[in-house]
Amino acid sequence: MTLVHLGLGTNLGDRPANLRAAVEALATLGTVSACSQVWETAPLYVTDQPAFLNMAVALVTTLSPHDLLARLKRMEDQLGRVASVRYGPRLIDLDILLYGDVVMDDEILTLPHPRLHERHFALAPLAEIAGPCLHPALAASVETLLGRLPMADDVRRIGPLLTL
């Protein structure tokens, strides 16, 4: 059993419903042990698109990193994600942020997520459920990494998923 932290994002359709459906689907891959609150964030890279809702989920699973990634990609398809431009709008995005203390980089998967330490929209929700967890490649806690980022006016907590 491995404790994995996932990042969820959506900026199309009924965004709260997309997140709810994703959390329910994730329960088929193991035990969802924690969910952050939902954060609304401005899009990065491709900025001409709707704002995102983001959250983090802790999942205890027996799946290997590659098996988990494959199942997450299938789950995105089943939840209605359609391929578009990189960093473009999406119905749902499911990313492995941390997979226990695993550090790996191959042609399919990089762990921890290679841009986690740069992204307020991923670190802010992750800090709610895993603040003291160490980023195994950077040897710094999630809280520390978040604190190193400049303040972000375009990232705001909007509340628990169940109330949206």
N, CA, C and O atoms as a DFTB+ gen file, in Angstrom:
656 C
 N C O
     1  1       0.844      -1.180       0.000
     2  2       0.000       0.000       0.000
     3  2       0.892       1.248       0.000
     4  3       1.846       1.352       0.772
     5  1       0.559       2.177      -0.875
     6  2       1.337       3.408      -0.993
     7  2       0.403       4.603      -0.899
     8  3      -0.685       4.600      -1.474
     9  1       0.833       5.614      -0.175
    10  2       0.083       6.866      -0.107
    11  2       0.520       7.736      -1.273
    12  3       1.692       8.088      -1.411
    13  1      -0.454       8.072      -2.104
    14  2      -0.225       8.852      -3.310
    15  2      -1.020      10.147      -3.190
    16  3      -2.132      10.151      -2.663
    17  1      -0.452      11.241      -3.677
    18  2      -1.173      12.512      -3.695
    19  2      -1.401      12.912      -5.142
    20  3      -0.475      12.958      -5.951
    21  1      -2.652      13.198      -5.442
    22  2      -3.076      13.528      -6.806
    23  2      -3.576      14.961      -6.869
    24  3      -4.122      15.491      -5.901
    25  1      -3.378      15.574      -8.023
    26  2      -3.946      16.878      -8.291
    27  2      -5.071      16.725      -9.291
    28  3      -4.923      16.033     -10.299
    29  1      -6.207      17.374      -9.014
    30  2      -7.363      17.332      -9.901
    31  2      -7.648      18.740     -10.392
    32  3      -7.544      19.700      -9.628
    33  1      -8.004      18.867     -11.658
    34  2      -8.342      20.165     -12.209
    35  2      -9.403      20.060     -13.272
    36  3      -9.520      19.040     -13.952
    37  1     -10.182      21.124     -13.415
    38  2     -11.244      21.180     -14.416
    39  2     -11.573      22.634     -14.721
    40  3     -11.574      23.477     -13.824
    41  1     -11.853      22.928     -15.995
    42  2     -12.312      24.288     -16.307
    43  2     -13.395      24.306     -17.387
    44  3     -13.654      25.350     -17.984
    45  1     -14.015      23.180     -17.635
    46  2     -15.118      23.107     -18.602
    47  2     -16.341      22.474     -17.951
    48  3     -16.223      21.658     -17.037
    49  1     -17.500      22.859     -18.429
    50  2     -18.742      22.240     -17.967
    51  2     -19.054      22.592     -16.519
    52  3     -18.704      23.667     -16.033
    53  1     -19.720      21.663     -15.841
    54  2     -20.077      21.825     -14.430
    55  2     -18.848      21.432     -13.613
    56  3     -18.675      20.266     -13.260
    57  1     -18.013      22.396     -13.323
    58  2     -16.717      22.116     -12.700
    59  2     -16.826      21.389     -11.362
    60  3     -16.094      20.420     -11.162
    61  1     -17.697      21.796     -10.429
    62  2     -17.812      21.036      -9.186
    63  2     -18.262      19.590      -9.423
    64  3     -17.762      18.669      -8.777
    65  1     -19.201      19.396     -10.345
    66  2     -19.657      18.036     -10.648
    67  2     -18.523      17.205     -11.248
    68  3     -18.417      16.012     -10.964
    69  1     -17.680      17.820     -12.070
    70  2     -16.537      17.098     -12.639
    71  2     -15.607      16.614     -11.537
    72  3     -15.131      15.479     -11.579
    73  1     -15.345      17.469     -10.548
    74  2     -14.475      17.072      -9.442
    75  2     -15.112      15.983      -8.597
    76  3     -14.441      15.035      -8.191
    77  1     -16.405      16.115      -8.331
    78  2     -17.100      15.080      -7.559
    79  2     -17.023      13.730      -8.259
    80  3     -16.737      12.714      -7.626
    81  1     -17.276      13.717      -9.565
    82  2     -17.224      12.470     -10.331
    83  2     -15.814      11.870     -10.300
    84  3     -15.654      10.652     -10.218
    85  1     -14.815      12.715     -10.363
    86  2     -13.433      12.225     -10.330
    87  2     -13.103      11.614      -8.971
    88  3     -12.496      10.545      -8.907
    89  1     -13.492      12.274      -7.893
    90  2     -13.222      11.735      -6.553
    91  2     -13.930      10.391      -6.372
    92  3     -13.348       9.452      -5.829
    93  1     -15.169      10.297      -6.820
    94  2     -15.892       9.020      -6.743
    95  2     -15.180       7.943      -7.542
    96  3     -15.051       6.811      -7.076
    97  1     -14.718       8.278      -8.737
    98  2     -14.023       7.303      -9.583
    99  2     -12.692       6.889      -8.957
   100  3     -12.298       5.727      -9.061
   101  1     -12.000       7.817      -8.313
   102  2     -10.716       7.490      -7.697
   103  2     -10.858       6.438      -6.603
   104  3      -9.918       5.690      -6.334
   105  1     -12.018       6.377      -5.978
   106  2     -12.248       5.379      -4.933
   107  2     -12.175       3.955      -5.474
   108  3     -12.022       3.011      -4.699
   109  1     -12.281       3.787      -6.785
   110  2     -12.153       2.450      -7.373
   111  2     -10.689       2.014      -7.489
   112  3     -10.407       0.855      -7.792
   113  1      -9.763       2.940      -7.248
   114  2      -8.332       2.644      -7.374
   115  2      -7.657       2.422      -6.029
   116  3      -6.468       2.108      -5.974
   117  1      -8.400       2.583      -4.953
   118  2      -7.854       2.436      -3.607
   119  2      -8.756       3.153      -2.631
   120  3      -9.959       3.277      -2.860
   121  1      -8.178       3.623      -1.543
   122  2      -8.942       4.341      -0.522
   123  2      -8.608       5.820      -0.584
   124  3      -7.452       6.212      -0.428
   125  1      -9.625       6.638      -0.812
   126  2      -9.435       8.088      -0.763
   127  2      -9.407       8.456       0.716
   128  3     -10.421       8.364       1.406
   129  1      -8.231       8.876       1.198
   130  2      -8.073       9.139       2.624
   131  2      -8.188      10.615       2.985
   132  3      -8.371      10.942       4.158
   133  1      -8.087      11.513       2.013
   134  2      -8.244      12.943       2.289
   135  2      -8.499      13.691       0.996
   136  3      -8.029      13.311      -0.077
   137  1      -9.263      14.771       1.132
   138  2      -9.516      15.683       0.012
   139  2      -9.322      17.106       0.510
   140  3      -9.794      17.472       1.586
   141  1      -8.627      17.892      -0.279
   142  2      -8.466      19.310       0.056
   143  2      -9.765      20.042      -0.243
   144  3     -10.712      19.475      -0.788
   145  1      -9.782      21.299       0.123
   146  2     -10.845      22.164      -0.342
   147  2     -10.601      22.462      -1.821
   148  3      -9.562      22.106      -2.378
   149  1     -11.560      23.109      -2.431
   150  2     -11.463      23.451      -3.856
   151  2     -10.905      24.867      -3.972
   152  3     -11.276      25.765      -3.217
   153  1     -10.019      25.037      -4.921
   154  2      -9.379      26.313      -5.195
   155  2      -9.704      26.731      -6.617
   156  3      -9.695      25.898      -7.523
   157  1      -9.989      28.004      -6.827
   158  2     -10.192      28.521      -8.179
   159  2      -8.920      29.243      -8.592
   160  3      -8.381      30.057      -7.843
   161  1      -8.451      28.937      -9.787
   162  2      -7.172      29.477     -10.247
   163  2      -7.269      29.934     -11.688
   164  3      -7.970      29.343     -12.510
   165  1      -6.549      30.999     -11.966
   166  2      -6.457      31.477     -13.347
   167  2      -5.609      30.492     -14.146
   168  3      -4.684      29.888     -13.602
   169  1      -5.915      30.329     -15.428
   170  2      -5.115      29.416     -16.249
   171  2      -3.696      29.952     -16.459
   172  3      -3.468      31.160     -16.523
   173  1      -2.760      29.020     -16.561
   174  2      -1.374      29.355     -16.875
   175  2      -1.081      28.963     -18.312
   176  3      -1.793      28.146     -18.897
   177  1      -0.054      29.532     -18.871
   178  2       0.475      29.155     -20.182
   179  2      -0.481      29.533     -21.314
   180  3      -0.150      30.388     -22.135
   181  1      -1.659      28.914     -21.370
   182  2      -2.701      29.287     -22.338
   183  2      -3.755      30.042     -21.526
   184  3      -4.576      29.423     -20.849
   185  1      -3.735      31.359     -21.590
   186  2      -4.548      32.149     -20.666
   187  2      -5.938      32.499     -21.175
   188  3      -6.773      32.964     -20.400
   189  1      -6.207      32.285     -22.460
   190  2      -7.521      32.596     -23.031
   191  2      -8.445      31.386     -22.885
   192  3      -8.800      30.731     -23.865
   193  1      -8.823      31.110     -21.635
   194  2      -9.714      29.993     -21.325
   195  2     -10.304      30.245     -19.938
   196  3      -9.815      31.102     -19.203
   197  1     -11.361      29.498     -19.576
   198  2     -11.995      29.720     -18.269
   199  2     -11.063      29.370     -17.108
   200  3     -10.091      28.632     -17.268
   201  1     -11.386      29.921     -15.942
   202  2     -10.652      29.618     -14.718
   203  2     -10.827      28.142     -14.354
   204  3     -11.831      27.514     -14.693
   205  1      -9.832      27.613     -13.662
   206  2      -9.853      26.216     -13.225
   207  2     -10.349      26.099     -11.796
   208  3     -10.178      27.013     -10.989
   209  1     -10.964      24.968     -11.493
   210  2     -11.138      24.522     -10.117
   211  2     -10.097      23.427      -9.917
   212  3      -9.970      22.521     -10.741
   213  1      -9.348      23.519      -8.809
   214  2      -8.313      22.538      -8.497
   215  2      -8.500      22.023      -7.084
   216  3      -9.041      22.716      -6.222
   217  1      -8.048      20.804      -6.857
   218  2      -8.024      20.232      -5.519
   219  2      -6.982      19.132      -5.483
   220  3      -6.482      18.702      -6.523
   221  1      -6.657      18.680      -4.286
   222  2      -5.724      17.574      -4.103
   223  2      -6.445      16.454      -3.368
   224  3      -7.338      16.691      -2.554
   225  1      -6.037      15.231      -3.675
   226  2      -6.626      14.044      -3.069
   227  2      -5.504      13.125      -2.632
   228  3      -4.533      12.926      -3.362
   229  1      -5.642      12.559      -1.425
   230  2      -4.728      11.518      -0.952
   231  2      -5.389      10.176      -1.223
   232  3      -6.549       9.964      -0.870
   233  1      -4.651       9.281      -1.846
   234  2      -5.164       7.963      -2.227
   235  2      -4.183       6.906      -1.745
   236  3      -2.985       6.989      -2.018
   237  1      -4.692       5.919      -1.031
   238  2      -3.881       4.773      -0.642
   239  2      -4.190       3.674      -1.646
   240  3      -5.342       3.265      -1.794
   241  1      -3.156       3.195      -2.337
   242  2      -3.364       2.253      -3.433
   243  2      -2.285       1.178      -3.467
   244  3      -1.191       1.354      -2.929
   245  1      -2.615       0.073      -4.105
   246  2      -1.634      -0.990      -4.344
   247  2      -1.089      -0.916      -5.767
   248  3      -0.202      -1.690      -6.126
   249  1      -1.604      -0.001      -6.578
   250  2      -1.167       0.112      -7.967
   251  2       0.255       0.654      -8.046
   252  3       0.635       1.527      -7.265
   253  1       1.028       0.142      -8.977
   254  2       2.363       0.674      -9.231
   255  2       2.230       2.059      -9.864
   256  3       1.150       2.411     -10.341
   257  1       3.305       2.852      -9.879
   258  2       3.198       4.178     -10.504
   259  2       2.707       4.132     -11.948
   260  3       1.834       4.914     -12.324
   261  1       3.253       3.227     -12.766
   262  2       2.841       3.162     -14.174
   263  2       1.411       2.665     -14.326
   264  3       0.670       3.155     -15.178
   265  1       1.018       1.690     -13.500
   266  2      -0.363       1.208     -13.553
   267  2      -1.333       2.307     -13.121
   268  3      -2.397       2.473     -13.718
   269  1      -0.964       3.047     -12.091
   270  2      -1.817       4.151     -11.639
   271  2      -1.969       5.182     -12.741
   272  3      -3.081       5.630     -13.019
   273  1      -0.872       5.565     -13.369
   274  2      -0.946       6.546     -14.454
   275  2      -1.867       6.053     -15.568
   276  3      -2.703       6.811     -16.060
   277  1      -1.719       4.796     -15.966
   278  2      -2.571       4.244     -17.034
   279  2      -4.040       4.276     -16.628
   280  3      -4.902       4.605     -17.443
   281  1      -4.328       3.938     -15.383
   282  2      -5.718       3.955     -14.922
   283  2      -6.258       5.385     -14.852
   284  3      -7.427       5.621     -15.160
   285  1      -5.422       6.328     -14.453
   286  2      -5.867       7.732     -14.407
   287  2      -6.179       8.247     -15.797
   288  3      -7.163       8.965     -15.976
   289  1      -5.370       7.902     -16.787
   290  2      -5.615       8.349     -18.166
   291  2      -6.925       7.742     -18.694
   292  3      -7.702       8.425     -19.361
   293  1      -7.163       6.469     -18.397
   294  2      -8.443       5.842     -18.802
   295  2      -9.612       6.516     -18.090
   296  3     -10.669       6.739     -18.680
   297  1      -9.410       6.831     -16.831
   298  2     -10.465       7.480     -16.054
   299  2     -10.793       8.857     -16.642
   300  3     -11.965       9.219     -16.744
   301  1      -9.772       9.625     -17.028
   302  2     -10.016      10.916     -17.661
   303  2     -10.873      10.738     -18.914
   304  3     -11.815      11.498     -19.137
   305  1     -10.549       9.743     -19.724
   306  2     -11.340       9.468     -20.930
   307  2     -12.778       9.121     -20.570
   308  3     -13.717       9.621     -21.190
   309  1     -12.950       8.263     -19.567
   310  2     -14.299       7.840     -19.164
   311  2     -15.110       8.999     -18.596
   312  3     -16.335       9.020     -18.713
   313  1     -14.434       9.953     -17.988
   314  2     -15.121      11.111     -17.424
   315  2     -15.392      12.191     -18.466
   316  3     -16.013      13.209     -18.158
   317  1     -14.926      11.975     -19.701
   318  2     -15.274      12.881     -20.795
   319  2     -14.174      13.785     -21.295
   320  3     -14.431      14.671     -22.111
   321  1     -12.941      13.586     -20.824
   322  2     -11.861      14.449     -21.313
   323  2     -11.595      14.166     -22.784
   324  3     -11.534      13.014     -23.214
   325  1     -11.438      15.238     -23.540
   326  2     -11.113      15.156     -24.962
   327  2      -9.757      15.832     -25.149
   328  3      -9.523      16.923     -24.629
   329  1      -8.876      15.185     -25.884
   330  2      -7.550      15.751     -26.117
   331  2      -7.659      17.109     -26.805
   332  3      -8.447      17.294     -27.733
   333  1      -6.848      18.050     -26.327
   334  2      -6.809      19.377     -26.956
   335  2      -5.371      19.865     -26.881
   336  3      -4.448      19.068     -26.711
   337  1      -5.183      21.152     -27.006
   338  2      -3.840      21.707     -26.962
   339  2      -3.246      21.556     -25.563
   340  3      -3.969      21.554     -24.567
   341  1      -1.916      21.430     -25.501
   342  2      -1.246      21.317     -24.213
   343  2      -1.568      22.557     -23.380
   344  3      -1.507      23.685     -23.869
   345  1      -1.910      22.327     -22.121
   346  2      -2.282      23.371     -21.155
   347  2      -3.598      24.056     -21.514
   348  3      -3.932      25.095     -20.944
   349  1      -4.343      23.481     -22.452
   350  2      -5.612      24.065     -22.856
   351  2      -6.743      23.653     -21.936
   352  3      -6.525      22.986     -20.924
   353  1      -7.958      24.056     -22.296
   354  2      -9.116      23.730     -21.475
   355  2      -9.348      22.223     -21.412
   356  3      -9.046      21.482     -22.347
   357  1      -9.896      21.800     -20.272
   358  2     -10.156      20.358     -20.114
   359  2     -11.292      20.126     -19.132
   360  3     -11.489      20.877     -18.177
   361  1     -12.019      19.077     -19.400
   362  2     -13.119      18.684     -18.533
   363  2     -12.584      18.155     -17.214
   364  3     -13.145      18.441     -16.156
   365  1     -11.498      17.384     -17.267
   366  2     -10.888      16.855     -16.045
   367  2      -9.417      16.571     -16.319
   368  3      -9.039      16.158     -17.416
   369  1      -8.610      16.797     -15.312
   370  2      -7.184      16.499     -15.375
   371  2      -6.821      15.822     -14.061
   372  3      -7.110      16.347     -12.986
   373  1      -6.189      14.659     -14.148
   374  2      -5.785      13.899     -12.970
   375  2      -4.284      13.677     -13.041
   376  3      -3.802      12.965     -13.922
   377  1      -3.544      14.281     -12.122
   378  2      -2.084      14.203     -12.128
   379  2      -1.566      13.564     -10.856
   380  3      -2.075      13.826      -9.766
   381  1      -0.553      12.724     -10.999
   382  2       0.163      12.193      -9.836
   383  2       1.156      13.268      -9.408
   384  3       2.077      13.597     -10.155
   385  1       0.973      13.813      -8.214
   386  2       1.885      14.820      -7.695
   387  2       3.033      14.168      -6.929
   388  3       4.205      14.441      -7.186
   389  1       2.674      13.303      -5.986
   390  2       3.640      12.554      -5.190
   391  2       3.193      11.101      -5.130
   392  3       2.010      10.819      -4.937
   393  1       4.120      10.192      -5.291
   394  2       3.833       8.759      -5.147
   395  2       4.740       8.256      -4.031
   396  3       5.848       7.780      -4.278
   397  1       4.245       8.372      -2.788
   398  2       5.077       8.041      -1.639
   399  2       6.365       8.845      -1.696
   400  3       6.347      10.057      -1.909
   401  1       7.486       8.155      -1.503
   402  2       8.784       8.825      -1.598
   403  2       9.534       8.429      -2.865
   404  3      10.759       8.530      -2.926
   405  1       8.801       7.983      -3.865
   406  2       9.397       7.532      -5.120
   407  2       9.902       8.726      -5.932
   408  3       9.215       9.736      -6.089
   409  1      11.121       8.575      -6.440
   410  2      11.698       9.522      -7.390
   411  2      12.036       8.712      -8.626
   412  3      12.804       7.752      -8.551
   413  1      11.470       9.090      -9.760
   414  2      11.738       8.377     -11.003
   415  2      11.552       9.304     -12.184
   416  3      10.834      10.300     -12.103
   417  1      12.202       8.969     -13.272
   418  2      12.077       9.756     -14.494
   419  2      12.374       8.820     -15.656
   420  3      13.525       8.461     -15.904
   421  1      11.326       8.432     -16.360
   422  2      11.500       7.605     -17.550
   423  2      10.689       8.209     -18.690
   424  3      10.157       9.311     -18.552
   425  1      10.589       7.524     -19.784
   426  2       9.921       8.078     -20.961
   427  2       8.412       8.228     -20.774
   428  3       7.753       8.892     -21.574
   429  1       7.863       7.620     -19.726
   430  2       6.422       7.648     -19.503
   431  2       6.021       8.536     -18.331
   432  3       4.982       9.195     -18.375
   433  1       6.839       8.554     -17.288
   434  2       6.407       9.167     -16.035
   435  2       7.593       9.766     -15.285
   436  3       8.666       9.169     -15.204
   437  1       7.372      10.962     -14.738
   438  2       8.344      11.595     -13.857
   439  2       7.682      11.819     -12.508
   440  3       6.608      12.413     -12.424
   441  1       8.328      11.342     -11.456
   442  2       7.830      11.512     -10.091
   443  2       8.945      12.056      -9.219
   444  3      10.106      11.675      -9.365
   445  1       8.581      12.953      -8.308
   446  2       7.333      13.685      -8.196
   447  2       7.041      14.469      -9.488
   448  3       7.887      14.581     -10.375
   449  1       5.838      14.995      -9.558
   450  2       5.459      15.760     -10.741
   451  2       6.535      16.811     -10.998
   452  3       6.911      17.541     -10.082
   453  1       7.033      16.897     -12.226
   454  2       8.207      17.738     -12.487
   455  2       8.017      19.242     -12.273
   456  3       9.003      19.955     -12.085
   457  1       6.796      19.737     -12.294
   458  2       6.577      21.168     -12.103
   459  2       5.801      21.475     -10.811
   460  3       5.348      22.602     -10.610
   461  1       5.654      20.487      -9.957
   462  2       4.893      20.672      -8.720
   463  2       5.403      21.869      -7.926
   464  3       4.604      22.693      -7.481
   465  1       6.689      21.981      -7.742
   466  2       7.272      23.028      -6.900
   467  2       7.116      24.433      -7.489
   468  3       7.415      25.420      -6.817
   469  1       6.649      24.530      -8.743
   470  2       6.463      25.829      -9.408
   471  2       5.011      26.277      -9.434
   472  3       4.718      27.402      -9.840
   473  1       4.110      25.423      -9.013
   474  2       2.685      25.654      -9.266
   475  2       1.890      25.880      -7.986
   476  3       1.635      24.959      -7.211
   477  1       1.512      27.128      -7.796
   478  2       0.690      27.487      -6.644
   479  2      -0.621      26.705      -6.661
   480  3      -1.094      26.256      -5.617
   481  1      -1.207      26.543      -7.851
   482  2      -2.512      25.865      -7.956
   483  2      -2.444      24.402      -7.542
   484  3      -3.475      23.820      -7.207
   485  1      -1.270      23.791      -7.554
   486  2      -1.106      22.411      -7.088
   487  2      -0.661      22.381      -5.631
   488  3      -1.163      21.575      -4.847
   489  1       0.270      23.245      -5.264
   490  2       0.809      23.234      -3.908
   491  2      -0.194      23.708      -2.853
   492  3      -0.228      23.158      -1.752
   493  1      -1.002      24.710      -3.166
   494  2      -1.946      25.239      -2.163
   495  2      -2.932      24.172      -1.696
   496  3      -3.074      23.981      -0.488
   497  1      -3.619      23.470      -2.595
   498  2      -4.503      22.417      -2.102
   499  2      -3.732      21.246      -1.478
   500  3      -4.187      20.656      -0.499
   501  1      -2.573      20.914      -2.044
   502  2      -1.785      19.804      -1.499
   503  2      -1.329      20.116      -0.077
   504  3      -1.298      19.220       0.767
   505  1      -0.980      21.359       0.200
   506  2      -0.541      21.744       1.546
   507  2      -1.637      21.521       2.586
   508  3      -1.337      21.262       3.752
   509  1      -2.902      21.620       2.179
   510  2      -4.003      21.394       3.125
   511  2      -4.029      19.964       3.637
   512  3      -4.380      19.726       4.793
   513  1      -3.661      19.009       2.793
   514  2      -3.779      17.598       3.181
   515  2      -2.430      16.917       3.380
   516  3      -2.369      15.805       3.904
   517  1      -1.335      17.585       2.961
   518  2      -0.028      16.944       3.042
   519  2       1.078      17.973       3.269
   520  3       2.187      17.810       2.760
   521  1       0.789      19.015       4.020
   522  2       1.759      20.089       4.223
   523  2       3.123      19.635       4.715
   524  3       4.142      20.090       4.195
   525  1       3.168      18.745       5.709
   526  2       4.473      18.316       6.215
   527  2       5.185      17.287       5.329
   528  3       6.364      17.006       5.541
   529  1       4.485      16.727       4.345
   530  2       5.105      15.715       3.480
   531  2       6.299      16.301       2.748
   532  3       6.273      17.439       2.279
   533  1       7.347      15.491       2.665
   534  2       8.542      15.938       1.969
   535  2       8.468      15.626       0.484
   536  3       8.046      14.543       0.078
   537  1       8.881      16.584      -0.306
   538  2       9.102      16.356      -1.732
   539  2      10.398      15.558      -1.780
   540  3      11.450      16.092      -1.430
   541  1      10.359      14.295      -2.204
   542  2      11.545      13.448      -2.072
   543  2      12.738      13.859      -2.926
   544  3      13.868      13.486      -2.611
   545  1      12.524      14.599      -3.977
   546  2      13.649      15.030      -4.813
   547  2      14.246      16.349      -4.325
   548  3      15.429      16.610      -4.542
   549  1      13.436      17.181      -3.668
   550  2      13.903      18.496      -3.236
   551  2      14.183      18.570      -1.736
   552  3      14.738      19.557      -1.253
   553  1      13.799      17.527      -1.003
   554  2      14.016      17.458       0.443
   555  2      13.447      18.678       1.168
   556  3      14.062      19.201       2.098
   557  1      12.288      19.116       0.739
   558  2      11.573      20.225       1.376
   559  2      10.112      19.827       1.497
   560  3       9.581      19.099       0.659
   561  1       9.476      20.311       2.543
   562  2       8.060      19.982       2.726
   563  2       7.205      20.725       1.703
   564  3       7.627      21.717       1.109
   565  1       6.012      20.221       1.520
   566  2       5.054      20.889       0.631
   567  2       4.800      22.309       1.128
   568  3       4.730      23.243       0.329
   569  1       4.661      22.478       2.450
   570  2       4.448      23.813       3.021
   571  2       5.608      24.745       2.697
   572  3       5.394      25.907       2.350
   573  1       6.830      24.244       2.807
   574  2       8.010      25.052       2.510
   575  2       8.039      25.459       1.048
   576  3       8.320      26.613       0.723
   577  1       7.747      24.510       0.165
   578  2       7.730      24.811      -1.269
   579  2       6.689      25.872      -1.588
   580  3       6.950      26.784      -2.373
   581  1       5.510      25.760      -0.985
   582  2       4.458      26.754      -1.196
   583  2       4.920      28.127      -0.694
   584  3       4.681      29.144      -1.345
   585  1       5.570      28.148       0.447
   586  2       6.038      29.402       1.020
   587  2       7.111      30.087       0.182
   588  3       7.299      31.299       0.283
   589  1       7.806      29.326      -0.635
   590  2       8.851      29.895      -1.492
   591  2       8.288      30.593      -2.726
   592  3       8.989      31.372      -3.372
   593  1       7.032      30.319      -3.055
   594  2       6.428      30.928      -4.241
   595  2       5.942      32.338      -3.923
   596  3       5.546      32.619      -2.792
   597  1       5.971      33.219      -4.912
   598  2       5.393      34.547      -4.681
   599  2       3.889      34.423      -4.433
   600  3       3.246      33.476      -4.888
   601  1       3.349      35.386      -3.712
   602  2       1.908      35.398      -3.476
   603  2       1.178      35.412      -4.817
   604  3       1.619      36.052      -5.772
   605  1       0.066      34.703      -4.871
   606  2      -0.686      34.609      -6.119
   607  2      -2.075      35.198      -5.912
   608  3      -2.873      34.668      -5.139
   609  1      -2.358      36.292      -6.601
   610  2      -3.671      36.921      -6.512
   611  2      -4.734      36.133      -7.263
   612  3      -5.930      36.306      -7.028
   613  1      -4.288      35.263      -8.172
   614  2      -5.228      34.557      -9.032
   615  2      -5.495      33.126      -8.566
   616  3      -5.963      32.294      -9.343
   617  1      -5.195      32.839      -7.293
   618  2      -5.461      31.530      -6.700
   619  2      -6.214      31.777      -5.402
   620  3      -5.698      32.424      -4.490
   621  1      -7.446      31.257      -5.322
   622  2      -8.227      31.496      -4.101
   623  2      -9.015      30.262      -3.702
   624  3      -9.592      29.570      -4.541
   625  1      -9.025      30.004      -2.410
   626  2      -9.792      28.876      -1.866
   627  2     -11.262      29.247      -1.908
   628  3     -11.654      30.328      -1.468
   629  1     -12.087      28.328      -2.449
   630  2     -13.517      28.642      -2.505
   631  2     -14.358      27.730      -1.616
   632  3     -15.559      27.960      -1.477
   633  1     -13.764      26.703      -1.011
   634  2     -14.496      25.909      -0.042
   635  2     -14.475      24.420      -0.311
   636  3     -13.899      23.956      -1.295
   637  1     -15.117      23.677       0.584
   638  2     -15.171      22.219       0.434
   639  2     -15.995      21.808      -0.784
   640  3     -16.960      22.478      -1.153
   641  1     -15.607      20.725      -1.385
   642  2     -16.288      20.233      -2.591
   643  2     -17.762      19.949      -2.319
   644  3     -18.607      20.216      -3.173
   645  1     -18.075      19.422      -1.166
   646  2     -19.465      19.036      -0.879
   647  2     -20.408      20.213      -0.816
   648  3     -21.615      20.032      -0.972
   649  1     -19.896      21.428      -0.589
   650  2     -20.773      22.594      -0.520
   651  2     -20.911      23.320      -1.845
   652  3     -21.696      24.261      -1.955
   653  1     -20.174      22.904      -2.835
   654  2     -20.241      23.585      -4.143
   655  2     -21.334      23.001      -5.007
   656  3     -21.535      23.449      -6.136
